[in-house]
Amino acid sequence: MDAQAEKKITIDQVAKLCGVSKTTISRYLNGKFENISAETRENIRQVIEELDYRPNRSAQRLKASRSMLIGCTIGDVSSPFSGLLLKGITRVCEAAGYQVLFADSAEDPKRERNAIQGFLQNQVDGLIVNSPGGNDMLLIETQERGVPVVLADRGLMQEGRLDTVASTDRQSAFDSVSFLLNCGYTKVAFFSEGNRQITPRLLRCRGYIEAVEKICPQDAAPIIYEFDKNDPDSCRRCVADFRSRFPDERIAILSVNGTTTPHILLAFQAEGLSLGWYYGLCTFDDWTWLRLAPPGITSVALNTEQIGEEAARLLLERISGKRPQDAPAAYIEIPTKLNVRGSTLK
């Protein structure tokens, strides 16, 4: 190898070829993208790739020593789902000698960006992300700079870019609608607080729509309600509307998740409706209180701890080099289980 090939590429050379300042390159390398346009980020990424530029805090650090820290962002730490997810992640990481740093995004993309940037400044060896959406490019660019990223439960809007562990959301929604129709309910509506860019909600809604189109009579159309969780009366109005449209039929609701379901139960109570034969309810998530709430809520149980465990294993494989950086992104779906209770009667 000649001397020119062995010469180390500097940050000044990268900045010159990109036509930007050294400060801009430094901000890019530290994940501070707020004041860098998408076009400039892409140009920097290409130049770094062409020059095979390796800053100390990415690939070179992985070869030498590790921080033994994992960064993990959670969409809503108050949710029972988050506690189970963190339990699985922590179990695997701690067994491998890693400490896990947690941050709650509160379903806010900006808070998630700030947390990720903080993790990178602390030189974490990798990230596990339960994202509210809106930061796809940040996550992709972070991995391209040498910091492995695994998505737990919530994937990117563009599939196949990052390792992802999720539930069988689409198929489980399809199967839930089929179950409700087999129980004798003639109309099934889908209730959500809004899908936004959270992929499980989108996939469950797609599965619901596919079931209505394939299983229901040809003249049937999807019935989708999105209510405002900050308006106490919003969900009640949705339930009342659904009932008034089909007053003489047995109707059922498929709830997108366990945080949506309490609003539905309160709406049923306000309308004086009882769950069971005439009005059915099935929800994703099988939290303890759903089993206790009369008459027992039929639920799609997610293997949440297993999602966390698998996400941690994938990340550790990337960090150790067992799965090379250029290996294709993995997509693992963890099966669910339908637990039938008194809120759905055949």
The 8 nearest C-alpha neighbors of each residue, nearest first, counted from 0:
[[1, 4, 2, 5, 3, 6, 7, 8],
 [2, 0, 4, 3, 5, 6, 7, 8],
 [3, 1, 5, 4, 6, 0, 7, 8],
 [2, 4, 6, 5, 1, 0, 7, 8],
 [5, 3, 2, 1, 6, 0, 7, 8],
 [4, 6, 2, 3, 7, 1, 0, 8],
 [7, 5, 3, 4, 2, 8, 1, 9],
 [6, 8, 9, 5, 4, 52, 3, 53],
 [7, 9, 52, 6, 12, 10, 50, 13],
 [10, 8, 11, 12, 7, 13, 52, 54],
 [9, 11, 13, 12, 14, 21, 8, 24],
 [12, 10, 14, 9, 13, 21, 15, 20],
 [13, 11, 15, 9, 14, 10, 16, 8],
 [12, 14, 10, 16, 11, 15, 17, 9],
 [13, 15, 11, 17, 19, 21, 12, 16],
 [16, 14, 18, 12, 17, 13, 11, 19],
 [15, 17, 13, 18, 14, 12, 46, 19],
 [18, 16, 14, 15, 19, 43, 13, 42],
 [17, 19, 15, 16, 14, 20, 13, 43],
 [20, 18, 14, 17, 23, 15, 21, 24],
 [21, 19, 22, 23, 14, 24, 18, 15],
 [20, 22, 24, 14, 23, 11, 25, 10],
 [23, 21, 25, 20, 24, 26, 19, 14],
 [22, 24, 26, 20, 25, 21, 27, 19],
 [25, 23, 27, 21, 22, 26, 14, 28],
 [24, 26, 22, 28, 23, 27, 21, 29],
 [25, 27, 31, 23, 29, 24, 28, 22],
 [28, 26, 24, 30, 25, 29, 31, 32],
 [27, 29, 25, 26, 30, 24, 144, 31],
 [30, 28, 26, 27, 31, 25, 119, 120],
 [29, 31, 27, 28, 116, 32, 26, 141],
 [32, 30, 26, 29, 27, 33, 116, 28],
 [31, 33, 35, 34, 30, 27, 26, 36],
 [32, 34, 35, 31, 36, 30, 26, 112],
 [35, 33, 32, 36, 31, 23, 26, 37],
 [36, 34, 32, 33, 39, 40, 37, 23],
 [37, 35, 39, 38, 40, 34, 32, 33],
 [36, 38, 40, 39, 41, 35, 42, 32],
 [39, 37, 41, 36, 40, 42, 35, 43],
 [40, 38, 42, 36, 41, 37, 43, 35],
 [41, 39, 37, 43, 42, 38, 44, 36],
 [40, 42, 44, 38, 39, 43, 37, 45],
 [43, 41, 39, 45, 40, 44, 38, 46],
 [44, 42, 40, 46, 41, 45, 17, 47],
 [43, 45, 41, 47, 42, 46, 40, 48],
 [46, 44, 48, 42, 43, 47, 49, 41],
 [45, 47, 49, 43, 48, 44, 50, 42],
 [48, 46, 52, 44, 50, 45, 49, 51],
 [47, 49, 51, 45, 46, 50, 44, 52],
 [50, 48, 46, 51, 47, 45, 52, 44],
 [51, 49, 52, 47, 48, 46, 8, 13],
 [50, 52, 48, 49, 47, 53, 8, 46],
 [51, 53, 47, 50, 8, 54, 48, 9],
 [54, 52, 58, 51, 55, 59, 57, 47],
 [55, 53, 56, 57, 52, 59, 58, 28],
 [54, 56, 59, 60, 57, 53, 58, 61],
 [57, 55, 60, 54, 59, 122, 58, 61],
 [56, 58, 145, 60, 55, 59, 54, 146],
 [57, 59, 61, 60, 145, 53, 62, 55],
 [60, 58, 55, 62, 61, 57, 63, 53],
 [61, 59, 63, 56, 62, 58, 57, 55],
 [60, 62, 58, 59, 63, 64, 65, 57],
 [63, 61, 59, 60, 64, 58, 65, 57],
 [62, 64, 60, 61, 59, 65, 58, 55],
 [65, 63, 60, 61, 62, 66, 59, 67],
 [64, 66, 67, 61, 124, 60, 63, 68],
 [65, 67, 68, 123, 124, 122, 64, 121],
 [68, 66, 97, 65, 98, 124, 69, 96],
 [67, 69, 123, 98, 66, 97, 124, 99],
 [70, 68, 99, 125, 123, 124, 126, 100],
 [69, 71, 126, 100, 118, 99, 123, 101],
 [72, 70, 127, 101, 128, 126, 100, 102],
 [71, 73, 102, 128, 101, 103, 129, 104],
 [74, 72, 129, 103, 75, 104, 76, 102],
 [73, 75, 106, 104, 105, 129, 130, 131],
 [76, 74, 105, 77, 73, 78, 103, 106],
 [75, 77, 81, 78, 103, 73, 74, 82],
 [78, 76, 75, 79, 81, 82, 80, 105],
 [77, 79, 80, 81, 76, 75, 82, 258],
 [80, 78, 82, 81, 83, 77, 286, 76],
 [81, 79, 78, 83, 82, 84, 303, 284],
 [82, 80, 84, 76, 78, 79, 83, 85],
 [81, 83, 79, 85, 84, 80, 86, 76],
 [82, 84, 86, 304, 80, 81, 85, 303],
 [83, 85, 307, 81, 304, 87, 86, 303],
 [86, 84, 88, 82, 87, 83, 89, 81],
 [85, 87, 83, 89, 84, 88, 90, 82],
 [86, 88, 304, 307, 308, 90, 84, 85],
 [89, 87, 307, 85, 308, 311, 86, 90],
 [90, 88, 92, 86, 91, 87, 93, 85],
 [89, 91, 87, 88, 93, 92, 86, 94],
 [90, 92, 94, 89, 93, 88, 308, 311],
 [93, 91, 97, 89, 95, 94, 90, 88],
 [92, 94, 96, 97, 95, 90, 91, 89],
 [93, 95, 91, 92, 96, 90, 97, 89],
 [96, 94, 92, 93, 97, 91, 315, 90],
 [97, 95, 93, 94, 92, 98, 67, 91],
 [98, 96, 67, 93, 92, 68, 95, 99],
 [97, 99, 68, 93, 69, 67, 100, 96],
 [98, 100, 69, 68, 70, 101, 97, 89],
 [101, 99, 70, 71, 69, 98, 102, 68],
 [102, 100, 71, 72, 70, 99, 103, 73],
 [101, 103, 72, 73, 114, 71, 104, 100],
 [104, 102, 73, 105, 76, 72, 74, 75],
 [103, 105, 111, 110, 106, 74, 107, 73],
 [106, 104, 75, 107, 74, 103, 76, 110],
 [107, 105, 74, 131, 104, 75, 108, 130],
 [106, 108, 105, 104, 110, 109, 111, 131],
 [109, 107, 111, 110, 133, 131, 112, 132],
 [110, 108, 112, 111, 107, 113, 104, 134],
 [111, 109, 104, 113, 107, 112, 108, 114],
 [110, 112, 104, 108, 114, 109, 113, 115],
 [113, 111, 109, 115, 114, 110, 116, 108],
 [114, 112, 110, 116, 111, 115, 117, 109],
 [113, 115, 117, 111, 112, 116, 110, 118],
 [116, 114, 118, 112, 117, 113, 111, 119],
 [115, 117, 119, 113, 118, 114, 30, 112],
 [118, 116, 114, 120, 115, 119, 113, 121],
 [117, 119, 115, 121, 116, 120, 70, 123],
 [118, 120, 122, 116, 121, 117, 123, 115],
 [119, 121, 117, 122, 118, 116, 29, 123],
 [120, 122, 118, 119, 123, 117, 68, 66],
 [123, 121, 119, 120, 124, 118, 66, 56],
 [124, 122, 68, 69, 125, 121, 119, 118],
 [123, 125, 68, 69, 66, 122, 146, 67],
 [124, 126, 147, 69, 146, 123, 148, 70],
 [127, 125, 70, 148, 71, 69, 128, 147],
 [128, 126, 71, 149, 150, 148, 70, 151],
 [127, 129, 150, 72, 130, 71, 151, 126],
 [130, 128, 73, 151, 74, 153, 72, 150],
 [129, 131, 132, 128, 74, 153, 73, 72],
 [132, 130, 106, 197, 74, 108, 107, 196],
 [133, 131, 196, 130, 134, 197, 108, 135],
 [132, 134, 108, 135, 131, 196, 130, 136],
 [135, 133, 137, 136, 132, 138, 108, 112],
 [134, 136, 138, 137, 133, 155, 139, 132],
 [137, 135, 139, 138, 134, 140, 133, 141],
 [136, 138, 140, 134, 135, 139, 141, 30],
 [139, 137, 141, 135, 136, 140, 134, 142],
 [138, 140, 136, 142, 141, 137, 135, 143],
 [141, 139, 143, 137, 142, 138, 136, 144],
 [142, 140, 138, 144, 139, 143, 146, 137],
 [141, 143, 146, 147, 145, 144, 139, 140],
 [142, 144, 140, 145, 141, 139, 146, 147],
 [145, 143, 141, 142, 146, 140, 57, 28],
 [144, 146, 57, 142, 143, 58, 147, 141],
 [145, 147, 142, 125, 141, 144, 124, 57],
 [148, 146, 125, 142, 145, 126, 317, 314],
 [147, 149, 126, 142, 127, 125, 146, 150],
 [150, 148, 127, 162, 163, 314, 310, 126],
 [149, 151, 163, 128, 127, 154, 129, 153],
 [150, 152, 129, 164, 153, 128, 310, 163],
 [153, 151, 165, 164, 129, 150, 154, 166],
 [154, 152, 198, 151, 129, 130, 150, 199],
 [155, 153, 150, 198, 163, 152, 156, 158],
 [156, 154, 157, 158, 135, 153, 198, 132],
 [155, 157, 158, 154, 198, 196, 135, 132],
 [158, 156, 155, 159, 160, 154, 135, 161],
 [159, 157, 160, 155, 156, 154, 161, 330],
 [158, 160, 328, 161, 157, 330, 329, 162],
 [159, 161, 158, 328, 157, 162, 139, 155],
 [162, 160, 328, 159, 163, 149, 148, 139],
 [163, 161, 329, 328, 149, 330, 150, 148],
 [162, 164, 150, 330, 149, 154, 151, 161],
 [163, 165, 331, 151, 152, 310, 330, 306],
 [166, 164, 152, 332, 333, 331, 151, 306],
 [165, 167, 333, 332, 168, 334, 152, 335],
 [166, 168, 332, 334, 170, 171, 169, 333],
 [169, 167, 171, 166, 203, 170, 202, 199],
 [168, 170, 206, 202, 203, 172, 171, 167],
 [171, 169, 173, 172, 168, 167, 206, 174],
 [170, 172, 174, 168, 173, 169, 167, 175],
 [173, 171, 206, 175, 203, 169, 207, 174],
 [172, 174, 206, 170, 210, 207, 171, 176],
 [173, 175, 177, 171, 172, 176, 170, 178],
 [176, 174, 178, 172, 177, 173, 171, 179],
 [175, 177, 179, 178, 173, 174, 180, 210],
 [176, 178, 174, 180, 175, 179, 181, 173],
 [177, 179, 175, 181, 176, 180, 174, 182],
 [180, 178, 182, 176, 181, 177, 184, 175],
 [179, 181, 184, 177, 183, 182, 178, 176],
 [180, 182, 178, 183, 179, 177, 184, 345],
 [181, 183, 345, 179, 180, 184, 344, 178],
 [184, 182, 181, 180, 185, 345, 179, 249],
 [185, 183, 249, 180, 250, 186, 182, 179],
 [184, 186, 249, 250, 183, 180, 248, 187],
 [187, 185, 250, 184, 251, 188, 249, 248],
 [186, 188, 251, 252, 250, 189, 185, 253],
 [189, 187, 222, 252, 223, 253, 251, 190],
 [188, 190, 223, 253, 252, 254, 224, 222],
 [191, 189, 224, 254, 225, 223, 255, 253],
 [192, 190, 225, 193, 255, 224, 259, 254],
 [191, 193, 225, 226, 227, 228, 259, 194],
 [194, 192, 191, 225, 195, 226, 227, 200],
 [193, 195, 200, 201, 197, 196, 192, 191],
 [194, 196, 197, 193, 201, 132, 200, 198],
 [197, 195, 132, 198, 194, 131, 133, 156],
 [198, 196, 131, 132, 195, 200, 199, 194],
 [197, 199, 201, 200, 153, 196, 154, 202],
 [200, 198, 202, 201, 197, 203, 168, 153],
 [201, 199, 203, 194, 198, 202, 197, 204],
 [200, 202, 198, 204, 199, 203, 194, 205],
 [203, 201, 169, 205, 199, 204, 200, 168],
 [204, 202, 169, 206, 200, 172, 168, 205],
 [203, 205, 207, 201, 202, 206, 200, 208],
 [206, 204, 202, 208, 207, 203, 209, 201],
 [205, 207, 169, 173, 172, 203, 209, 204],
 [206, 208, 204, 210, 173, 205, 172, 209],
 [209, 207, 205, 211, 210, 206, 221, 212],
 [208, 210, 206, 212, 207, 211, 213, 205],
 [211, 209, 173, 213, 207, 208, 212, 214],
 [210, 212, 215, 208, 209, 214, 213, 221],
 [211, 213, 209, 210, 214, 215, 208, 220],
 [214, 212, 210, 211, 209, 215, 216, 217],
 [213, 215, 211, 210, 212, 216, 177, 209],
 [214, 216, 211, 219, 212, 213, 217, 210],
 [217, 215, 219, 218, 214, 212, 213, 211],
 [216, 218, 219, 215, 212, 220, 213, 214],
 [217, 219, 216, 220, 215, 212, 211, 221],
 [220, 218, 216, 217, 215, 221, 211, 212],
 [219, 221, 222, 218, 211, 212, 217, 208],
 [222, 220, 208, 211, 223, 219, 188, 212],
 [223, 221, 188, 189, 220, 224, 187, 186],
 [222, 224, 189, 188, 190, 221, 225, 191],
 [223, 225, 190, 189, 226, 191, 237, 222],
 [226, 224, 191, 192, 193, 190, 223, 227],
 [227, 225, 192, 234, 233, 228, 224, 191],
 [226, 228, 229, 230, 233, 192, 225, 234],
 [227, 229, 230, 226, 192, 231, 233, 262],
 [230, 228, 227, 231, 233, 226, 232, 192],
 [229, 231, 233, 227, 232, 228, 234, 226],
 [232, 230, 233, 229, 228, 234, 235, 227],
 [231, 233, 235, 230, 234, 236, 266, 227],
 [234, 232, 236, 230, 235, 226, 227, 231],
 [233, 235, 237, 236, 226, 232, 266, 238],
 [236, 234, 266, 238, 232, 237, 233, 239],
 [235, 237, 239, 233, 234, 238, 240, 232],
 [236, 238, 234, 240, 235, 239, 241, 224],
 [237, 239, 235, 241, 240, 236, 242, 234],
 [240, 238, 236, 242, 237, 241, 235, 243],
 [239, 241, 243, 237, 242, 238, 236, 244],
 [242, 240, 238, 244, 239, 243, 237, 245],
 [241, 243, 239, 240, 245, 244, 246, 238],
 [244, 242, 240, 246, 245, 241, 239, 238],
 [245, 243, 241, 242, 246, 240, 239, 247],
 [244, 246, 242, 243, 248, 247, 241, 250],
 [247, 245, 243, 242, 248, 244, 249, 241],
 [248, 246, 245, 249, 242, 244, 243, 250],
 [249, 247, 245, 246, 250, 185, 277, 184],
 [248, 250, 277, 184, 185, 278, 186, 251],
 [249, 251, 186, 184, 278, 185, 187, 248],
 [252, 250, 279, 187, 278, 280, 184, 186],
 [253, 251, 280, 188, 187, 189, 254, 279],
 [252, 254, 189, 281, 282, 280, 188, 190],
 [255, 253, 282, 190, 256, 260, 189, 252],
 [254, 256, 191, 283, 190, 282, 200, 253],
 [257, 255, 283, 259, 258, 254, 284, 282],
 [256, 258, 260, 284, 259, 283, 282, 286],
 [257, 259, 256, 260, 261, 78, 262, 255],
 [258, 260, 257, 256, 262, 261, 191, 254],
 [259, 261, 263, 257, 262, 258, 254, 264],
 [262, 260, 264, 263, 259, 265, 258, 257],
 [261, 263, 265, 260, 264, 259, 266, 234],
 [264, 262, 266, 260, 261, 265, 267, 234],
 [263, 265, 261, 267, 266, 262, 260, 268],
 [266, 264, 268, 262, 267, 263, 269, 261],
 [265, 267, 235, 263, 269, 264, 268, 234],
 [268, 266, 272, 264, 270, 265, 269, 271],
 [267, 269, 265, 271, 266, 270, 272, 264],
 [270, 268, 266, 267, 271, 265, 235, 272],
 [271, 269, 267, 268, 272, 266, 239, 235],
 [270, 272, 268, 269, 267, 273, 266, 265],
 [273, 271, 267, 270, 268, 274, 278, 269],
 [274, 272, 275, 278, 271, 267, 268, 277],
 [275, 273, 278, 342, 279, 272, 276, 280],
 [274, 276, 342, 343, 279, 278, 344, 277],
 [275, 277, 344, 278, 279, 343, 274, 249],
 [278, 276, 249, 275, 250, 279, 274, 248],
 [277, 279, 274, 250, 251, 275, 276, 249],
 [280, 278, 251, 343, 275, 342, 274, 252],
 [281, 279, 252, 342, 251, 253, 343, 282],
 [280, 282, 297, 253, 298, 254, 252, 296],
 [283, 281, 254, 298, 253, 256, 299, 255],
 [282, 284, 256, 299, 298, 255, 257, 254],
 [285, 283, 300, 257, 299, 256, 301, 286],
 [286, 284, 300, 298, 299, 289, 287, 283],
 [285, 287, 289, 288, 284, 290, 79, 257],
 [288, 286, 289, 290, 285, 291, 292, 79],
 [287, 289, 291, 290, 286, 292, 285, 295],
 [290, 288, 292, 296, 287, 291, 286, 295],
 [289, 291, 295, 288, 287, 292, 296, 286],
 [290, 292, 288, 289, 295, 293, 287, 294],
 [291, 293, 295, 289, 290, 288, 294, 296],
 [294, 292, 295, 291, 296, 341, 290, 342],
 [293, 295, 341, 342, 292, 296, 274, 340],
 [296, 294, 293, 290, 341, 292, 340, 291],
 [297, 295, 342, 289, 340, 290, 298, 341],
 [298, 296, 339, 340, 281, 338, 342, 343],
 [299, 297, 282, 285, 338, 281, 283, 337],
 [298, 300, 337, 283, 284, 336, 285, 282],
 [299, 301, 285, 336, 284, 335, 298, 337],
 [300, 302, 335, 303, 284, 299, 166, 336],
 [303, 301, 305, 304, 306, 335, 300, 333],
 [304, 302, 306, 305, 301, 84, 83, 307],
 [305, 303, 87, 84, 307, 83, 306, 302],
 [304, 306, 308, 307, 303, 302, 309, 87],
 [307, 305, 303, 309, 304, 308, 164, 310],
 [308, 306, 87, 88, 84, 304, 310, 305],
 [307, 309, 87, 305, 88, 311, 310, 306],
 [308, 310, 312, 306, 311, 307, 305, 313],
 [309, 311, 307, 313, 308, 312, 164, 151],
 [312, 310, 314, 308, 309, 88, 313, 315],
 [313, 311, 309, 315, 314, 310, 316, 308],
 [314, 312, 316, 310, 311, 315, 309, 317],
 [313, 315, 317, 311, 316, 312, 149, 318],
 [314, 316, 318, 312, 317, 313, 319, 311],
 [317, 315, 321, 313, 319, 314, 322, 318],
 [318, 316, 322, 314, 320, 315, 319, 321],
 [317, 319, 315, 316, 320, 314, 147, 124],
 [320, 318, 316, 321, 317, 315, 322, 61],
 [321, 319, 323, 322, 317, 318, 316, 324],
 [322, 320, 316, 319, 323, 317, 318, 315],
 [321, 323, 317, 320, 316, 326, 324, 319],
 [324, 322, 320, 326, 325, 321, 317, 316],
 [323, 325, 326, 317, 322, 320, 145, 147],
 [324, 326, 323, 327, 322, 328, 143, 317],
 [325, 327, 323, 324, 322, 328, 329, 317],
 [328, 326, 329, 325, 159, 160, 162, 161],
 [327, 329, 162, 161, 159, 160, 326, 330],
 [328, 330, 162, 163, 327, 331, 161, 159],
 [329, 331, 163, 162, 164, 328, 332, 159],
 [330, 332, 164, 165, 163, 329, 333, 166],
 [333, 331, 165, 166, 167, 164, 334, 330],
 [332, 334, 166, 165, 167, 331, 335, 302],
 [335, 333, 167, 166, 332, 336, 302, 301],
 [334, 336, 301, 300, 299, 302, 167, 333],
 [337, 335, 300, 299, 338, 334, 301, 298],
 [336, 338, 299, 298, 300, 339, 335, 297],
 [339, 337, 298, 297, 299, 336, 340, 300],
 [340, 338, 297, 337, 298, 341, 343, 296],
 [341, 339, 297, 295, 296, 342, 343, 338],
 [340, 342, 294, 295, 343, 275, 296, 344],
 [341, 343, 275, 296, 274, 279, 280, 340],
 [342, 344, 279, 275, 341, 280, 340, 297],
 [345, 343, 276, 275, 182, 341, 342, 279],
 [344, 182, 183, 343, 276, 181, 184, 179]]
